[in-house]
Structures are given as C-alpha cells and as structure tokens.
Amino acid sequence: MSVPAASPPHAAHAGAGTHTLEEGPRIDLAGLRADRRVRLLATMEAEDLDVVLLGRPGNVRFASGARQLWTAGARSFAPSCVVVRETGGVHLLSVWDEGVPADIDRSHLFGISWNPGSLAASLRRIPGLEGCRRAGTDSLNPLFRSLLADVAPRATFVDAAGPLERCRRQKSPEEVACIATAASIAESLLACLVEAVRPGVTERELVGRYAEQLANLGVPTPPTEAVCTATARRGPVTFRQLSLARPIGPDELVVLSPGALYAGYEAALARTTLASGDPSPAHVHLATRARSGLEALVGSCRPGARGIDLLGAWQAATAAPLPSVPLVHGLGLGAEPPVVGAGLGEGAVLEAGMVLSVQSWSAAEGTGGVLLRDTVLVGTDGPVRLTRFPTLPVRPGSSEAAP
C-alpha cells in the first residue's frame, strides 16, 4: 500500500494551520465516505444483516461521516445511527444538520429525546427497520433490547461488533492519508510542548499549551487528555495517564504524548525529555532500552506477524520483563483492536493495511520512566512510520539530546 506524502515534522508548527481543516482539498472526504459505506454494505450482505443499529462513536463516524461533539466519560447504548441495506440509507440521531455530510438528507435525521419511547417511535418511522428479519447492533442494554424488539418485532438481533471491526480493520489509502495528516498535527503539538518544558511549569499548564496549539491549528477536539506527565525519581515509577497540577522538578523525565484527530482519524506519538540538566548514564540507559524496544516492535509490524512475535521482539531487544501497559493497539477512528501486551493479544495476527499505535515503556526507581510511541502502517512490504518526530528531541536551549 502506498502512503500519501505527509507534511514534514514541525511543518504545522510554523504558521497557519488551514491545511489541517477537514474542509481542505488534501483528501477527498466525499470519496472516503462513499468507500466506507460500500465496505459497510458489503459486510452487511456477507453477514446477512438487513439493518445495523450503531451506538459506538467510531462505528457511527465510519457509517455516517458526521462530526460528533466531544464528550468526556462513558454513556450507555442508544441507536445513534441506523443503516438499512435494502435502501442504502444512513439515518442519524441529530437535532440539526451541522457537521452532517450533505449526502445524508435532512429527512434521514431523527431527533434526540430523554424519553426512550419517543426515540423508539422515531426509529419505527425509518423505512425498512420495522419489517427487517435480521438486525445487528454494536452494543445493547436491557432497555433498548426491549424497545427494539417492539420496533422490529420480526427481527433477530445479533452482535455485529466483530463484523464491524473486520470491516474497519484494513485502512484505505484515503484513511491512511487522514491518519498521516493527524500525525503531522500531533508532531506540531509535540514541538510546542518540548519548547515549553522547564522546571517549575506544571503538567496542567502544559496541557493548556497543548489545547491552545490545537485551537491555533483549527483542530479543537482532543482525542485524549493524556498529554504531559513527569516521572518522579523517588519511589516506584508507575505509568500515569492523568496530568496533575504538580510543578515539574529539575532533572525529571517528562513524558509528552499529544494525540491529534483529522476527520475523526487519530494519530498518536510520545517522546520523553528532561526538564533540565544533562542526561545521566541512568537516563541514557533507560532511553536506549526504550528506543531498542520501540525499534524492535516497529520492525515486527509486518503482515502475518502474531502478537506473541511482537512481545518476543520487545523482550529480546530490551532484556526486560513485559511492562504493565500494552505495547501495541490498533488505531483509526480512535483506539481499535488488536491490543497486544502482557497477557493480551498473543494470538492476534497483523494484516496489511492495519494502522497501529506502537509504544515502548522503560522505567527504573530512582531515575524515572521513558515512553516512546509511534503510529505505524502495516504495509505490504513492511512497516511504514506515519509519525517521524525525532526519537530523541533536542532539549530547548541545548545542543545536546535528551532521552
């Protein structure tokens, strides 16, 4: 699979971010949506599904292309998108058409309601749903199981999560281009964060700098808040996701892990730098081990490789026990299968066209921790890095490299 050209590292940091907007000419988004629907309808035909009712954000985005509001926390299942195989119609839960692609007619929108009975009444009006034989859902709860049985009384409801995952697993060239664009944005964000790291700055202040640069680039929706965490030198070193209000101390290793979205597709990367001072031999050892593990993992991302092969490659390169955090997971419209780590995904098999988040974590009490992460395409001829930020970012104000 060929990879579309992406902006070089730091290109988006240098000025206007108009090329990052979804309305830009870089990617044929209408063609992307059409291709996804062809794949979805083919999956529905292969699985003998007359209708799919989708509630998970990634599946809703895949089927409809509609931009969704960013919300924190979990939410229970509700059928937010309904696709009918016979008509090819995509019906969307939306109170307005902002962010809804023009190829979804306004008549295919149904309104949200706090009353589940009212929502069920809206579903009943969707042509092809009431009389369907076999319907798939990507999730379900007892309330909607009962309501949907009333909406489509002749239907057998089946779990469609597996078929949907297989439908989304291999990325088209346009999807890879979206992820490559997100990677360029993430590299711009990382460049800003590296410049802002210094003793005394708080982790939350760095998160604010991240949010500011996101907005400057016209990408106001973050995929995650896990952006900046310092790894304390005293006590056990744990892998921490949540940024705190604590000031960063001198000589602390600081994990910078900004993510970015483009057209719903995510790219992820992480680098670790020193807040100040020169790297000690212990710092260099940690960084070298993390880098060796990352290179071994990336080099193993080939079609046919199994999860156990990836785990073995990391252990052989680092001579260390597997960390508690996953080493690999799928990436696309958010996090996707497979997940490979200690006790996870040993039997997973990589396929050409998958995109993966690949990371290596190395920690030692008294020194801190080093996290390195890249976004990698499993190409037909081998792995292709979509993130190209230097593995060892140069510390601000210094000509020397930090971990």
C-alpha positions in Angstrom: 0.0 0.0 0.0 1.4 3.4 -1.0 1.5 6.1 1.7 0.4 9.7 0.7 3.0 12.3 1.3 2.6 14.0 4.7 3.9 17.3 6.0 7.4 17.1 7.4 7.8 17.2 11.2 7.1 20.6 12.7 5.6 21.9 9.4 2.3 22.6 11.0 4.0 24.5 13.9 5.5 27.1 11.6 2.4 29.1 10.7 -1.2 28.9 9.6 -3.0 25.5 10.1 -5.5 25.8 7.3 -4.2 22.5 5.8 -5.4 20.7 8.8 -9.1 21.5 8.4 -11.5 18.9 7.2 -12.8 21.2 4.5 -9.3 21.5 2.9 -8.5 20.0 -0.5 -5.9 17.5 0.7 -8.2 14.5 1.0 -11.4 13.5 -1.0 -13.6 13.2 2.1 -16.7 12.6 0.0 -15.0 9.7 -1.7 -13.7 8.4 1.6 -17.3 8.3 3.0 -18.6 6.6 -0.1 -15.9 3.9 0.1 -16.6 3.3 3.7 -20.3 2.8 3.0 -19.6 0.4 0.2 -17.5 -1.6 2.6 -20.1 -1.5 5.3 -23.0 -2.6 2.9 -20.8 -5.4 1.6 -20.2 -6.6 5.2 -23.9 -6.4 5.9 -24.6 -8.5 2.9 -21.9 -11.1 3.8 -23.3 -11.3 7.3 -27.0 -11.4 6.1 -27.8 -8.2 8.1 -30.8 -6.2 6.9 -30.1 -3.4 9.3 -27.3 -2.3 11.7 -28.0 -0.1 14.7 -24.9 1.6 15.9 -24.1 3.4 19.1 -20.3 3.3 19.4 -18.8 6.6 18.3 -16.2 5.1 15.9 -18.8 2.9 14.2 -21.2 5.9 13.9 -18.4 8.0 12.3 -17.4 5.2 10.0 -21.0 4.8 8.7 -22.1 8.4 8.5 -19.1 10.7 8.4 -20.9 13.0 10.8 -18.7 15.1 13.1 -19.7 14.4 16.7 -19.4 16.6 19.8 -16.5 15.6 22.1 -17.8 14.4 25.4 -16.0 13.1 28.5 -16.9 9.9 30.3 -19.0 6.9 29.4 -22.5 6.7 28.1 -25.0 3.8 27.7 -26.0 2.4 24.4 -28.5 4.2 22.2 -29.0 3.7 18.4 -27.4 6.8 17.1 -27.0 5.6 13.5 -29.2 3.2 11.5 -28.1 1.7 8.2 -30.6 -0.1 6.0 -29.1 -2.5 3.5 -32.0 -2.6 1.1 -32.1 1.2 0.6 -28.5 2.0 1.4 -29.9 4.7 3.6 -28.0 6.1 6.6 -30.2 7.5 9.3 -28.7 9.6 12.0 -29.6 10.8 15.5 -29.2 14.5 15.3 -31.2 17.6 16.2 -29.5 19.7 13.5 -27.5 19.2 10.3 -24.3 21.0 11.5 -21.5 18.5 10.9 -23.7 16.1 9.0 -22.4 15.4 5.4 -24.5 16.7 2.6 -25.1 13.2 1.3 -27.3 12.4 4.3 -30.6 14.0 3.6 -32.3 16.0 6.3 -35.2 13.6 6.2 -32.9 10.9 7.4 -32.2 12.7 10.7 -34.2 11.8 13.8 -34.3 13.8 17.0 -32.9 13.0 20.4 -35.2 12.6 23.3 -34.9 11.9 27.0 -37.9 9.6 26.6 -36.8 6.3 25.2 -40.3 5.7 24.0 -40.2 8.8 21.8 -36.8 7.6 20.4 -38.4 4.2 19.6 -41.2 6.0 17.8 -38.7 7.8 15.7 -36.9 4.5 14.8 -40.2 2.9 13.8 -40.6 5.5 11.1 -37.3 4.5 9.4 -38.1 2.7 6.1 -37.0 -0.9 6.2 -36.5 -1.2 10.0 -39.9 -2.4 11.2 -40.1 -5.4 8.8 -36.4 -6.5 8.9 -35.5 -10.1 9.5 -32.0 -9.8 11.0 -30.5 -6.8 12.7 -27.0 -6.2 14.0 -26.0 -4.0 16.9 -22.6 -2.9 18.1 -23.8 -2.8 21.7 -27.1 -3.3 23.6 -28.6 -2.8 27.0 -31.8 -4.3 28.5 -33.9 -1.2 27.9 -33.2 -1.0 24.2 -33.3 -4.7 23.8 -37.0 -4.5 24.9 -37.7 -1.3 22.8 -36.1 -2.6 19.7 -38.0 -5.9 19.9 -41.1 -3.8 19.8 -39.8 -1.6 16.9 -38.8 -4.6 14.8 -40.9 -7.5 16.1 -39.9 -10.0 13.4 -36.2 -9.3 13.7 -33.5 -11.5 15.2 -30.9 -9.2 16.9 -27.3 -10.3 16.6 -23.9 -9.0 17.8 -22.3 -7.1 14.9 -19.3 -5.8 16.7 -17.0 -8.5 15.2 -18.0 -7.9 11.6 -17.8 -4.1 12.0 -14.3 -4.5 13.5 -13.2 -6.6 10.5 -14.8 -4.0 8.1 -12.8 -1.2 9.6 -9.5 -3.1 10.2 -7.7 -2.5 6.9 -7.4 1.1 6.0 -7.9 2.5 2.5 -5.3 5.0 1.1 -7.6 7.9 1.9 -7.9 6.7 5.5 -4.2 6.4 5.8 -3.9 10.0 4.4 -6.2 11.2 7.2 -4.1 9.4 9.8 -0.9 10.9 8.2 -2.4 14.3 8.5 -3.3 13.8 12.1 0.3 12.6 12.6 1.6 15.9 11.2 -0.7 17.8 13.6 0.5 15.7 16.5 4.1 16.4 15.7 3.4 20.2 15.7 1.8 19.8 19.1 4.8 17.9 20.4 7.2 20.5 19.1 5.3 23.2 21.1 5.4 21.1 24.2 9.1 20.4 24.0 9.7 24.1 23.8 7.5 24.7 26.9 9.1 22.1 29.2 11.1 23.7 32.0 11.5 23.3 35.8 8.5 24.8 37.7 6.0 24.6 34.9 3.0 22.4 35.9 1.7 19.5 34.0 -1.7 21.2 33.7 0.0 24.3 32.2 1.5 22.1 29.5 -2.0 20.6 28.8 -3.2 24.2 28.4 -0.4 24.8 25.9 -1.4 21.7 24.0 -5.1 22.9 23.9 -4.0 26.3 22.7 -2.0 24.9 19.8 -4.8 22.6 18.9 -7.1 25.6 18.5 -4.5 27.5 16.6 -4.4 24.7 14.0 -8.2 24.6 13.7 -8.5 21.3 15.4 -10.4 22.0 18.7 -11.2 18.4 19.6 -8.6 16.4 21.5 -8.6 12.6 21.3 -7.4 12.3 24.9 -6.2 14.4 27.9 -3.1 12.2 28.4 -0.6 14.7 27.3 2.1 15.6 29.9 3.3 13.6 32.9 6.5 13.9 34.8 8.0 10.6 36.2 9.3 11.2 39.7 12.7 10.0 40.6 11.7 9.0 44.1 9.7 5.9 44.9 8.2 3.3 42.4 7.8 4.6 38.9 4.3 4.0 37.5 2.8 4.6 34.1 0.5 7.6 34.7 -2.1 8.9 32.2 -3.6 11.8 34.1 -1.8 15.2 34.1 -1.7 16.8 37.6 -1.2 20.3 38.9 2.2 19.5 40.3 5.2 21.6 39.2 7.9 19.7 37.2 11.2 19.4 39.1 14.7 19.8 37.8 16.2 16.7 36.1 12.8 15.0 35.9 11.9 12.9 32.9 8.8 14.3 31.3 6.6 12.2 29.1 4.9 14.2 26.3 2.2 12.2 24.5 0.0 14.5 22.4 -2.6 12.9 20.1 -4.5 14.6 17.2 -7.5 13.9 15.1 -8.3 14.6 11.4 -11.7 13.8 10.0 -12.2 11.5 13.1 -8.9 9.6 12.5 -6.3 9.6 15.2 -2.6 9.6 15.3 -0.5 9.1 18.4 3.1 9.6 19.4 5.1 10.1 22.6 8.5 11.3 23.4 10.3 11.8 26.7 12.6 14.7 27.6 14.5 16.1 30.6 13.1 19.1 32.3 16.7 20.4 32.7 20.3 19.3 33.2 22.4 16.8 31.3 21.3 13.2 30.8 22.9 10.9 33.4 24.1 7.4 32.5 20.9 6.1 34.1 18.8 8.3 31.8 20.8 7.2 28.8 20.3 3.6 29.7 16.5 3.9 30.1 16.3 5.9 26.8 18.4 3.3 25.0 16.3 0.4 26.3 13.0 2.1 25.4 14.3 3.0 21.9 15.6 -0.5 21.3 12.2 -1.9 22.3 10.4 0.5 20.0 12.6 -0.2 17.0 12.1 -4.0 17.6 8.3 -3.6 17.7 8.1 -1.3 14.6 10.3 -3.7 12.7 8.0 -6.6 13.6 4.9 -4.9 12.3 4.6 -7.0 9.1 1.7 -8.9 7.6 1.3 -12.3 9.2 3.1 -11.3 12.4 1.4 -12.5 15.6 1.0 -10.8 18.9 3.4 -13.2 20.6 6.0 -12.4 17.9 5.8 -8.7 18.9 6.1 -9.4 22.6 9.1 -11.6 22.0 10.8 -9.0 19.8 10.4 -6.4 22.5 11.7 -8.6 25.3 14.7 -9.8 23.1 15.6 -6.1 22.4 15.3 -4.9 26.0 16.2 -7.9 28.1 13.4 -6.7 30.4 10.1 -8.2 31.6 7.0 -7.0 29.7 5.6 -3.7 31.1 2.1 -3.5 32.5 1.0 -1.2 29.7 0.0 -2.5 26.2 2.8 -2.3 23.6 0.5 -2.3 20.5 -3.0 -1.5 19.7 -5.0 -0.7 16.5 -5.6 2.9 15.5 -8.1 4.5 13.2 -11.3 6.2 14.3 -10.0 6.0 17.8 -8.4 3.0 19.5 -9.2 -0.3 17.8 -8.3 -4.0 18.1 -6.0 -5.7 18.4 -4.5 -5.0 21.8 -1.1 -6.6 22.4 0.6 -6.6 25.8 1.4 -8.8 28.8 -1.3 -11.5 28.7 -3.1 -9.7 25.8 -3.4 -10.4 22.1 -0.8 -13.2 21.8 -2.8 -14.8 19.0 -3.7 -11.6 17.1 -2.4 -11.6 13.5 -1.4 -8.4 11.7 -2.7 -7.7 8.2 -1.5 -5.3 5.5 -3.5 -2.1 5.8 -3.7 -2.0 9.6 -2.5 1.1 11.4 -1.1 0.6 14.9 -0.1 2.6 17.9 3.3 1.1 18.9 4.9 2.1 22.2 7.8 1.2 24.5 8.0 1.9 28.2 11.1 1.7 30.3 11.3 2.6 33.9 13.6 2.4 36.9 13.2 3.5 40.5 15.5 6.4 41.3 15.6 7.5 37.6 12.1 7.8 36.2 10.4 6.4 33.1 10.8 6.8 29.3 7.8 6.4 27.0 8.2 6.3 23.2 5.3 5.9 20.9 4.8 6.0 17.1 1.9 5.4 14.6 2.8 2.7 12.1 1.2 1.4 9.0 1.5 -2.3 8.3 2.5 -2.1 4.7 2.6 -4.9 2.2 6.4 -4.7 2.1 6.8 -3.9 5.8 6.2 -1.3 8.4 5.8 2.4 7.5 6.1 5.0 10.2 3.5 7.7 9.9 5.0 9.8 12.8 8.5 11.0 12.1 9.4 13.2 15.0 13.0 12.6 16.1 13.2 9.8 18.7 15.5 12.0 20.9 14.1 15.5 20.8 16.7 18.2 21.5 16.2 19.9 24.8 15.4 23.6 24.5 18.4 25.9 24.7 20.9 23.0 24.4 22.7 21.3 21.6 22.6 18.0 23.4 20.0 15.4 23.1 17.8 14.3 26.0 16.0 10.9 26.3 
